[in-house]
């Protein structure tokens, strides 16, 4: 079952007050060599948002909208890997805040997203992390968000920005646990140590809109996998 911790609400209030909880993330690296995740191949990616909490002064978003946006970001980043071993993601959207139009420089809250992630090893039939791994991301810093993304971005653009950053942070977390994914695939990915948890504001531009992944290769031959309810990240 999903556990909505009091810390989720506290974190969202802190973001609304202008307190940064994590560094900016650069998710605009999809055209660069892929980071080394060994034998990783994405199997199922189950995303649920039925119990997510909305932060103060946030635009409204439905669970279905966040589930679709988060799944698209995960597919876009991880479906590229073609290793020999399947791994499944269970992701729950715990909380969000989509900045609303405010007074520039005086009150321009940041958009934010909080998720829990669990990874399953298909061959071993077990979780790689017993406790869900929690990730908090803010919107990327760019000329379109410096005055507040509520003034310059649509709700859909804010959600894409956040979910792409969250997918990148999942990858960064995986790279810190590189031993989970076996030996490297030959000459296809960049070294794991090249992972960048954060970048300078100049490098961390907002994610381009409208890049919903299309034509993604289906998962290799069907294999026994945990039921959807089993993959829940919590």
LUMKOLVO-58187 format. One line per 10 residues: number of its first residue (from 1); their letters; for each residue x, y, z of N, C-alpha, C. Coordinates in Angstrom, 1 decimal, padded with zeros to 4 digits. Example, Ala and Ser with C-alpha at 12.3 -4.5 7.8 and 13.67 -1.06 7.14 Angstrom:
2
1> AS> 013.2 -005.7 007.8 012.3 -004.5 007.8 013.2 -003.3 007.8 | 012.8 -002.2 007.1 013.7 -001.1 007.1 012.9 000.0 007.9 $
END
This chain:
234
1> XXXXXXXXXX> 000.8 -001.2 000.0 000.0 000.0 000.0 000.9 001.2 000.0 | 000.3 002.3 -000.5 001.1 003.6 -000.5 001.0 004.3 000.8 | 002.1 004.9 001.2 002.1 005.6 002.5 002.4 007.1 002.2 | 001.4 007.9 002.5 001.6 009.4 002.4 002.1 009.9 003.7 | 003.4 010.2 003.7 004.1 010.7 004.9 003.8 012.2 005.1 | 003.7 012.6 006.4 003.6 014.0 006.7 004.7 014.8 006.1 | 005.9 014.2 005.9 007.0 015.0 005.2 006.6 015.5 003.8 | 005.7 014.7 003.1 005.3 015.2 001.8 004.7 016.5 001.8 | 003.8 016.7 002.7 003.1 018.0 002.8 004.1 019.1 003.3 | 004.9 018.8 004.2 005.9 019.8 004.7 006.8 020.2 003.6 $
11> XXXXXXXXXX> 007.3 019.2 002.8 008.1 019.5 001.7 007.5 020.5 000.7 | 006.2 020.2 000.3 005.5 021.0 -000.6 005.3 022.4 -000.1 | 005.0 022.6 001.2 004.9 023.9 001.8 006.2 024.6 001.7 | 007.4 023.9 002.0 008.7 024.5 001.9 009.0 025.1 000.5 | 008.6 024.3 -000.5 008.8 024.7 -001.9 008.0 026.0 -002.2 | 006.7 026.0 -001.7 005.9 027.2 -001.9 006.5 028.4 -001.3 | 007.2 028.2 -000.2 007.9 029.3 000.5 009.2 029.7 -000.1 | 009.6 029.0 -001.2 010.8 029.3 -001.9 012.1 028.6 -001.3 | 011.9 027.6 -000.6 013.0 026.8 000.0 013.4 025.7 -001.0 | 014.6 025.7 -001.6 015.0 024.7 -002.5 015.3 023.4 -001.8 $
21> XXXXXXXXXX> 014.7 022.3 -002.2 015.0 021.0 -001.6 015.9 020.1 -002.4 | 016.2 020.5 -003.6 017.2 019.7 -004.4 017.8 020.6 -005.5 | 018.9 020.2 -006.0 019.6 021.0 -007.0 018.8 020.8 -008.3 | 019.0 021.8 -009.2 018.4 021.6 -010.6 019.0 020.4 -011.3 | 018.1 019.8 -012.0 018.5 018.6 -012.7 018.5 018.8 -014.2 | 019.5 018.4 -014.9 019.6 018.5 -016.4 019.1 017.3 -017.0 | 017.8 017.3 -017.6 017.3 016.1 -018.2 017.4 016.2 -019.8 | 018.1 017.3 -020.2 018.2 017.5 -021.7 019.5 016.8 -022.2 | 019.6 015.5 -021.9 020.8 014.8 -022.3 020.4 013.5 -023.1 | 019.2 013.5 -023.6 018.8 012.2 -024.3 019.5 012.0 -025.7 $
31> XXXXXXXXXX> 020.1 013.1 -026.2 020.9 012.9 -027.4 022.3 012.6 -027.2 | 022.7 012.4 -025.9 024.1 012.1 -025.6 024.2 010.6 -025.4 | 025.4 010.1 -025.4 025.6 008.6 -025.2 025.0 008.2 -023.9 | 024.3 007.0 -023.9 023.6 006.6 -022.7 024.6 006.2 -021.6 | 024.2 006.4 -020.3 025.0 006.0 -019.2 025.0 004.5 -019.1 | 026.0 004.0 -018.5 026.2 002.5 -018.4 025.3 001.9 -017.3 | 024.3 001.2 -017.8 023.5 000.4 -016.8 023.5 -001.1 -017.1 | 024.7 -001.5 -017.6 024.9 -003.0 -017.7 023.9 -003.7 -018.6 | 023.3 -004.7 -018.0 022.4 -005.6 -018.7 020.9 -005.1 -018.6 | 020.7 -003.8 -018.2 019.4 -003.3 -017.9 018.5 -003.3 -019.2 $
41> XXXXXXXXXX> 017.3 -003.7 -019.1 016.3 -003.5 -020.1 015.0 -003.3 -019.4 | 014.3 -002.3 -019.8 013.0 -001.9 -019.1 011.9 -002.9 -019.4 | 011.3 -003.5 -018.4 010.2 -004.4 -018.5 008.9 -003.6 -018.4 | 008.2 -003.8 -017.2 007.0 -003.0 -016.9 007.3 -001.8 -016.2 | 006.6 -000.7 -016.4 006.7 000.5 -015.6 005.3 000.9 -015.2 | 005.0 000.6 -014.0 003.7 000.9 -013.4 003.8 002.2 -012.6 | 002.9 003.1 -013.0 002.9 004.4 -012.3 001.5 004.7 -011.8 | 001.4 005.0 -010.5 000.1 005.3 -009.9 000.2 006.6 -009.2 | -000.9 007.4 -009.1 -000.9 008.7 -008.5 -002.2 008.9 -007.8 | -002.9 007.8 -007.4 -004.2 008.0 -006.8 -004.3 008.6 -005.5 $
51> XXXXXXXXXX> -003.1 008.6 -004.8 -003.1 009.2 -003.4 -002.2 010.4 -003.3 | -001.8 011.0 -004.5 -000.9 012.1 -004.4 -001.5 013.3 -003.8 | -000.7 014.1 -003.2 -001.1 015.4 -002.5 -000.7 016.6 -003.3 | -001.6 017.6 -003.4 -001.3 018.8 -004.1 -000.8 019.9 -003.1 | 000.3 020.5 -003.5 000.9 021.6 -002.7 000.1 022.8 -002.7 | 000.4 023.8 -001.8 -000.4 025.0 -001.7 -000.2 025.9 -002.9 | -001.2 026.6 -003.3 -001.2 027.5 -004.4 -000.7 026.9 -005.7 | -001.2 025.6 -005.9 -000.8 024.9 -007.1 -001.9 024.8 -008.1 | -001.6 024.7 -009.4 -002.5 024.4 -010.4 -003.0 022.9 -010.1 | -004.2 022.7 -010.6 -004.8 021.3 -010.4 -004.4 020.4 -011.5 $
61> XXXXXXXXXX> -004.0 019.2 -011.1 -003.7 018.1 -012.1 -004.3 016.8 -011.6 | -004.8 016.0 -012.5 -005.5 014.8 -012.1 -004.4 013.7 -012.0 | -004.8 012.6 -011.2 -003.9 011.5 -011.2 -003.6 010.9 -012.5 | -004.6 010.8 -013.4 -004.4 010.3 -014.7 -003.4 011.1 -015.5 | -003.4 012.4 -015.4 -002.5 013.3 -016.1 -001.0 013.0 -015.6 | -000.8 012.9 -014.3 000.5 012.7 -013.8 001.0 011.3 -014.1 | 000.1 010.3 -014.1 000.5 009.0 -014.4 001.0 008.9 -015.9 | 000.2 009.5 -016.8 000.6 009.5 -018.2 001.9 010.3 -018.4 | 002.1 011.4 -017.8 003.3 012.2 -018.0 004.5 011.5 -017.4 | 004.4 010.9 -016.2 005.5 010.1 -015.6 005.9 008.9 -016.4 $
71> XXXXXXXXXX> 004.9 008.2 -016.9 005.2 007.0 -017.7 005.9 007.4 -019.0 | 005.4 008.5 -019.6 006.1 008.9 -020.9 007.5 009.3 -020.7 | 007.8 009.9 -019.5 009.2 010.3 -019.2 010.1 009.1 -019.0 | 009.5 008.1 -018.3 010.3 006.9 -018.0 010.5 006.1 -019.3 | 009.5 006.0 -020.2 009.7 005.3 -021.4 010.7 006.0 -022.3 | 010.7 007.3 -022.3 011.6 008.1 -023.2 013.0 007.9 -022.8 | 013.3 007.8 -021.5 014.7 007.7 -021.0 015.2 006.2 -021.0 | 014.3 005.3 -020.5 014.8 004.0 -020.2 014.5 002.9 -021.3 | 013.5 003.2 -022.2 013.2 002.2 -023.2 014.3 002.1 -024.2 | 015.3 003.0 -024.2 016.4 002.9 -025.2 017.4 001.8 -024.8 $
81> XXXXXXXXXX> 017.4 001.4 -023.6 018.4 000.4 -023.2 018.0 -001.0 -023.7 | 018.9 -001.8 -024.2 018.6 -003.0 -024.8 019.5 -004.2 -024.2 | 019.6 -004.2 -022.9 020.3 -005.2 -022.2 019.6 -006.6 -022.3 | 020.1 -007.6 -021.6 019.6 -008.9 -021.7 018.7 -009.3 -020.5 | 018.6 -008.4 -019.5 017.9 -008.7 -018.3 016.8 -007.6 -018.0 | 015.6 -008.1 -017.8 014.5 -007.2 -017.5 014.4 -006.8 -016.1 | 014.1 -005.5 -015.9 013.8 -004.9 -014.6 012.5 -004.1 -014.7 | 011.8 -004.1 -013.7 010.4 -003.5 -013.6 010.4 -002.3 -012.6 | 009.7 -001.2 -013.0 009.6 -000.1 -012.1 008.2 000.0 -011.5 | 008.2 000.3 -010.2 006.9 000.6 -009.6 007.1 002.1 -009.1 $
91> XXXXXXXXXX> 006.3 003.0 -009.6 006.5 004.4 -009.2 005.1 005.0 -008.7 | 005.2 005.6 -007.6 004.0 006.3 -007.1 004.3 007.8 -007.0 | 003.4 008.6 -007.5 003.5 010.1 -007.4 002.9 010.4 -006.0 | 003.7 011.0 -005.1 003.3 011.2 -003.8 002.8 012.7 -003.6 | 003.4 013.6 -004.3 003.0 015.0 -004.1 003.5 015.8 -005.3 | 002.8 017.0 -005.5 003.2 017.8 -006.6 002.8 019.3 -006.3 | 003.5 020.2 -007.0 003.1 021.6 -007.0 003.4 022.1 -008.3 | 002.4 022.7 -009.0 002.5 023.3 -010.3 002.3 024.8 -010.1 | 003.4 025.5 -010.3 003.4 027.0 -009.9 002.3 027.7 -010.7 | 001.6 028.6 -010.0 000.6 029.4 -010.6 001.2 030.8 -010.8 $
101> XXXXXXXXXX> 000.6 031.6 -011.7 001.1 033.0 -011.9 001.2 033.8 -010.7 | 002.3 034.4 -010.4 002.5 035.2 -009.2 003.2 036.5 -009.6 | 003.6 037.2 -008.6 004.2 038.5 -008.8 005.7 038.2 -009.0 | 006.2 038.4 -010.2 007.6 038.1 -010.5 008.6 038.7 -009.4 | 009.5 037.9 -009.0 010.6 038.2 -008.1 010.1 038.3 -006.6 | 008.9 038.6 -006.4 008.3 038.7 -005.1 007.7 037.4 -004.6 | 006.9 036.8 -005.5 006.3 035.6 -005.1 006.2 034.7 -006.4 | 007.1 033.9 -006.6 007.2 033.0 -007.8 007.5 031.6 -007.3 | 006.6 030.9 -006.8 006.9 029.6 -006.3 007.4 028.6 -007.4 | 008.2 027.6 -007.0 008.7 026.7 -007.9 007.7 025.5 -008.1 $
111> XXXXXXXXXX> 007.7 024.9 -009.3 007.0 023.7 -009.4 007.9 022.5 -008.9 | 007.2 021.5 -008.3 008.0 020.4 -007.7 007.2 019.1 -007.8 | 007.9 018.0 -007.7 007.3 016.7 -007.8 008.0 015.8 -006.8 | 007.3 015.0 -006.1 007.8 014.0 -005.2 007.3 012.6 -005.6 | 008.2 011.7 -005.8 007.8 010.3 -006.2 008.5 009.3 -005.3 | 008.0 008.1 -005.2 008.6 006.9 -004.6 008.9 005.9 -005.7 | 010.0 005.2 -005.7 010.4 004.3 -006.7 010.8 003.0 -006.1 | 010.4 001.9 -006.7 010.9 000.5 -006.4 011.3 -000.1 -007.7 | 012.4 -000.8 -007.7 012.8 -001.6 -008.9 012.8 -003.1 -008.6 | 012.3 -003.8 -009.5 012.2 -005.3 -009.4 013.1 -005.9 -010.4 $
121> XXXXXXXXXX> 013.8 -006.9 -009.9 014.7 -007.8 -010.8 013.8 -008.9 -011.3 | 013.5 -009.0 -012.6 012.6 -010.0 -013.1 013.2 -011.4 -012.9 | 014.4 -011.6 -013.2 015.0 -013.0 -013.1 015.0 -013.5 -011.7 | 015.3 -012.6 -010.7 015.4 -013.0 -009.3 014.0 -013.0 -008.7 | 013.0 -012.3 -009.3 011.7 -012.2 -008.8 011.6 -011.5 -007.5 | 012.4 -010.4 -007.3 012.4 -009.7 -006.0 012.7 -008.3 -006.2 | 012.4 -007.5 -005.2 012.8 -006.0 -005.2 014.3 -005.9 -005.0 | 014.8 -004.9 -005.7 016.2 -004.5 -005.5 016.4 -003.6 -004.3 | 015.4 -002.8 -004.0 015.3 -001.9 -002.8 014.1 -002.2 -002.0 | 014.3 -002.7 -000.8 013.2 -003.1 000.0 012.3 -002.0 000.4 $
131> XXXXXXXXXX> 012.9 -000.8 000.7 012.1 000.4 001.0 012.1 001.3 -000.2 | 010.9 001.9 -000.5 010.8 002.8 -001.7 011.8 003.9 -001.6 | 012.4 004.2 -002.7 013.4 005.3 -002.8 012.6 006.6 -003.1 | 012.7 007.6 -002.3 012.0 008.8 -002.6 012.9 009.9 -003.3 | 012.3 010.5 -004.3 013.0 011.5 -005.1 012.1 012.8 -005.1 | 012.8 013.9 -004.9 012.1 015.2 -005.0 012.8 016.0 -006.1 | 012.1 016.6 -007.0 012.7 017.4 -008.1 012.0 018.7 -008.2 | 012.7 019.7 -008.6 012.2 021.0 -009.0 012.2 021.2 -010.5 | 011.5 022.1 -011.0 011.5 022.4 -012.4 012.9 022.9 -012.7 | 013.3 022.7 -014.0 014.6 023.1 -014.5 014.6 024.6 -014.6 $
141> XXXXXXXXXX> 015.8 025.2 -014.3 016.0 026.6 -014.4 016.3 027.0 -015.8 | 015.6 028.0 -016.3 015.9 028.5 -017.7 015.2 029.9 -017.8 | 015.4 030.5 -018.9 014.9 031.8 -019.2 013.3 031.8 -019.1 | 012.7 030.6 -019.3 011.3 030.6 -019.3 010.7 030.3 -017.9 | 011.6 030.0 -016.9 011.1 029.8 -015.6 011.7 030.8 -014.6 | 012.6 031.6 -015.0 013.3 032.5 -014.0 012.3 033.5 -013.4 | 011.2 033.8 -014.1 010.2 034.7 -013.6 009.0 033.9 -013.0 | 009.2 032.6 -012.9 008.1 031.8 -012.5 007.4 031.1 -013.6 | 007.4 029.7 -013.6 006.9 029.0 -014.7 005.4 029.1 -014.8 | 004.7 029.6 -013.7 003.3 029.8 -013.8 002.9 030.9 -014.7 $
151> XXXXXXXXXX> 003.9 031.8 -015.0 003.6 032.9 -016.0 004.0 032.5 -017.4 | 004.9 031.5 -017.6 005.4 031.3 -018.9 005.1 029.9 -019.5 | 004.8 028.9 -018.6 004.5 027.5 -019.1 003.1 027.1 -018.8 | 002.6 026.2 -019.7 001.3 025.6 -019.4 001.4 024.6 -018.4 | 000.3 024.1 -017.9 000.4 023.0 -016.9 001.0 021.8 -017.5 | 000.7 021.5 -018.7 001.3 020.3 -019.4 002.8 020.4 -019.5 | 003.3 021.6 -019.8 004.7 021.8 -020.0 005.4 021.7 -018.6 | 004.8 022.2 -017.6 005.3 022.1 -016.2 005.4 020.6 -015.8 | 004.4 019.8 -016.1 004.4 018.4 -015.8 005.5 017.7 -016.6 | 005.7 018.0 -017.8 006.7 017.3 -018.6 008.1 017.7 -018.1 $
161> XXXXXXXXXX> 008.3 018.9 -017.7 009.5 019.4 -017.2 009.9 018.6 -015.9 | 008.9 018.5 -015.0 009.1 017.8 -013.7 009.3 016.3 -013.9 | 008.5 015.6 -014.7 008.6 014.2 -014.9 009.9 013.8 -015.6 | 010.3 014.6 -016.5 011.6 014.3 -017.2 012.8 014.4 -016.2 | 012.7 015.4 -015.3 013.7 015.6 -014.3 013.7 014.4 -013.3 | 012.4 013.9 -013.0 012.3 012.8 -012.1 012.9 011.5 -012.7 | 012.6 011.3 -014.0 013.2 010.1 -014.7 014.7 010.2 -014.7 | 015.3 011.4 -014.9 016.8 011.5 -014.8 017.3 011.2 -013.5 | 016.6 011.6 -012.4 017.0 011.3 -011.1 016.9 009.9 -010.7 | 015.9 009.2 -011.3 015.9 007.7 -011.2 017.1 007.1 -011.8 $
171> XXXXXXXXXX> 017.5 007.6 -012.9 018.7 007.1 -013.6 020.0 007.3 -012.7 | 020.1 008.5 -012.2 021.2 008.9 -011.3 021.3 007.9 -010.1 | 020.1 007.7 -009.5 020.1 006.8 -008.4 020.5 005.4 -008.8 | 020.1 004.9 -009.9 020.5 003.6 -010.4 022.0 003.5 -010.7 | 022.6 004.6 -011.1 024.0 004.6 -011.4 024.8 004.5 -010.1 | 024.2 005.0 -009.0 024.9 004.9 -007.7 024.8 003.5 -007.2 | 023.9 002.7 -007.8 023.8 001.2 -007.4 024.1 000.4 -008.7 | 025.1 000.8 -009.4 025.4 000.2 -010.7 025.6 -001.4 -010.6 | 026.0 -001.9 -009.4 026.2 -003.4 -009.3 024.9 -004.2 -009.5 | 023.8 -003.5 -009.4 022.5 -004.2 -009.5 022.3 -004.8 -010.9 $
181> XXXXXXXXXX> 023.0 -004.2 -011.9 022.6 -004.4 -013.3 023.6 -005.2 -014.1 | 024.6 -005.9 -013.5 025.4 -006.8 -014.2 026.5 -006.1 -015.0 | 027.2 -006.9 -015.9 028.3 -006.4 -016.7 027.8 -005.4 -017.8 | 028.8 -004.6 -018.2 028.5 -003.6 -019.2 028.2 -004.2 -020.5 | 027.3 -003.6 -021.3 027.1 -004.0 -022.7 028.3 -003.4 -023.5 | 028.8 -004.1 -024.5 030.0 -003.6 -025.2 029.8 -002.3 -026.0 | 030.6 -001.3 -025.6 030.7 -000.1 -026.4 029.4 000.5 -026.8 | 028.4 000.5 -025.9 027.1 001.2 -026.3 026.8 002.3 -025.3 | 027.4 002.4 -024.2 027.0 003.4 -023.2 028.2 004.1 -022.7 | 027.9 005.3 -022.1 029.0 006.1 -021.5 029.2 005.5 -020.1 $
191> XXXXXXXXXX> 030.4 005.8 -019.5 030.7 005.3 -018.2 029.7 005.8 -017.1 | 029.4 005.0 -016.1 028.5 005.3 -015.1 029.0 006.6 -014.3 | 030.3 006.7 -014.2 030.8 007.8 -013.4 030.5 009.2 -014.1 | 030.1 009.1 -015.3 029.7 010.4 -016.0 028.4 010.9 -015.6 | 027.7 010.2 -014.7 026.3 010.7 -014.3 026.4 012.1 -013.7 | 025.5 012.9 -014.0 025.5 014.3 -013.5 024.2 014.4 -012.7 | 024.4 014.6 -011.3 023.2 014.7 -010.5 022.6 016.1 -010.6 | 023.5 017.1 -011.0 023.0 018.5 -011.2 023.9 019.2 -012.1 | 023.4 020.3 -012.6 024.2 021.1 -013.5 024.1 022.6 -013.1 | 024.9 023.4 -013.7 024.7 024.8 -013.5 023.4 025.3 -014.1 $
201> XXXXXXXXXX> 022.9 026.4 -013.6 021.6 026.9 -014.1 021.7 027.1 -015.6 | 022.8 027.6 -016.1 022.9 027.8 -017.6 022.8 026.6 -018.4 | 023.2 025.4 -017.8 023.1 024.2 -018.6 021.8 023.5 -018.4 | 021.0 023.9 -017.4 019.8 023.1 -017.0 018.6 023.7 -017.6 | 018.4 023.8 -018.9 017.3 024.4 -019.6 016.0 023.5 -019.4 | 014.9 024.2 -019.6 013.6 023.5 -019.4 013.5 022.4 -020.5 | 012.9 021.3 -020.2 012.7 020.3 -021.2 011.8 020.8 -022.4 | 012.2 020.5 -023.6 011.3 020.9 -024.8 010.0 020.2 -024.7 | 009.0 021.0 -025.1 007.6 020.5 -025.0 007.3 019.6 -026.2 | 006.3 018.7 -026.0 005.8 018.0 -027.2 006.6 016.8 -027.6 $
211> XXXXXXXXXX> 007.6 016.4 -026.8 008.4 015.3 -027.2 007.9 013.9 -026.6 | 006.7 013.7 -026.7 006.1 012.4 -026.2 006.7 011.3 -027.0 | 007.3 010.3 -026.3 007.9 009.2 -027.0 007.0 008.4 -027.9 | 007.4 008.1 -029.1 006.6 007.4 -030.1 007.4 006.3 -030.7 | 006.7 005.2 -031.1 007.4 004.1 -031.8 008.4 003.4 -030.9 | 008.2 003.4 -029.6 009.1 002.7 -028.7 009.0 001.2 -029.0 | 010.2 000.6 -029.0 010.2 -000.8 -029.2 009.5 -001.5 -028.0 | 008.7 -002.5 -028.3 008.0 -003.2 -027.2 009.0 -004.1 -026.4 | 008.6 -004.4 -025.2 009.4 -005.3 -024.4 009.6 -006.6 -025.1 | 010.8 -007.2 -025.0 011.1 -008.4 -025.6 010.1 -009.5 -025.1 $
221> XXXXXXXXXX> 010.1 -010.6 -025.8 009.1 -011.7 -025.6 008.5 -011.6 -024.2 | 007.2 -011.8 -024.1 006.5 -011.8 -022.8 007.2 -012.7 -021.8 | 007.4 -012.2 -020.5 008.0 -013.1 -019.5 007.1 -012.9 -018.3 | 007.1 -013.9 -017.4 006.4 -013.8 -016.1 006.9 -012.6 -015.4 | 006.0 -011.8 -014.9 006.3 -010.5 -014.2 005.4 -010.3 -013.0 | 005.8 -009.6 -012.0 004.9 -009.3 -010.9 003.6 -008.6 -011.4 | 002.5 -008.9 -010.7 001.3 -008.3 -011.1 001.4 -006.8 -010.8 | 000.5 -006.0 -011.5 000.6 -004.5 -011.4 000.6 -004.1 -009.9 | -000.4 -004.7 -009.1 -000.5 -004.3 -007.7 000.7 -004.6 -006.9 | 001.5 -005.6 -007.3 002.7 -005.9 -006.6 003.8 -004.9 -006.9 $
231> XXXX> 003.8 -004.3 -008.0 004.8 -003.3 -008.4 004.7 -002.0 -007.8 | 003.6 -001.8 -007.0 003.4 -000.5 -006.4 004.6 -000.1 -005.5 | 005.0 001.1 -005.6 006.2 001.6 -004.9 005.9 002.0 -003.5 | 005.6 001.1 -002.7 005.4 001.5 -001.3 004.7 000.4 -000.5 $
END
